Amino acid sequence: MSEVLVDNAGGVRTITLNRPDRLNALTDGIMALLADAVADAARDASVGCVVVTGAGRGFCSGGDLKGERAAVEISPETGGRVEQSHARLRGHMETARLLHEMGKPTIAMVNGPVAGAGIGIAGACDLRFAATSATFLTAFDRIGGSGDFGSSWFWTKHLGSARARELFFLGEKLTADQAHRIGIYTRLFADDVLRDETMQAARRLADGPRMGWRYMKANLNLAEDGQFEAALDQEALFMGLSTQAAAAIWKAAQKPDGGKD
């Protein structure tokens, strides 16, 4: 079965991350499928609203640290591992750009824990409907990472710089109620009615004035900032640099000579 499921109903396109055994953790494969699914939803005129969610008991736990790394063949055209990792991650992060910029409403249906890159995907959506079992965790500090998928940009915009810095630097897990109170989640529902409530809102949006939504969203995005792609470029670069530095430092600390070369 595919790691990304796509369903259409009444103008609503539902995209589901489908690795429930790993809390929908992201590998290169699932990120590529997700980017393709979101791009298709963005250009399909029959789609009036897009819902992103996760299978099982979680939305997305971030990057899969146990996943296999893509093979690297160094060449003048593609560079080495650093350049190729940056290009690959930046390509995957088109998911966040499209969810944020496509001319139709997008909803993150947060059915459980969300962390790491998952908070970028959720933050990219216009609305976030969450179950009472949902949690919210930046988690980047736990891997020595700086943030990706637009997470630092979105949450600074949504919550303000001070609150975003608190979430990223302190790395504390929030309950659904805590996240709702500070504005992370738009609305909060009991687990057993989350899907029904989300789909009801999605259908209303899909049946609404689609051109109105398109221009309304463009206005709202312009009111925030016109430099989003530059932020994604920097996040993709710094995520690779920071995690590689953290790995190198950890490996050096394991050496009896203190990592001297």
Order of alpha helices (4+ residues) and beta strands (2+ residues): beta-beta-alpha-beta-alpha-alpha-beta-beta-alpha-beta-beta-alpha-alpha-beta-alpha-beta-alpha-alpha-alpha
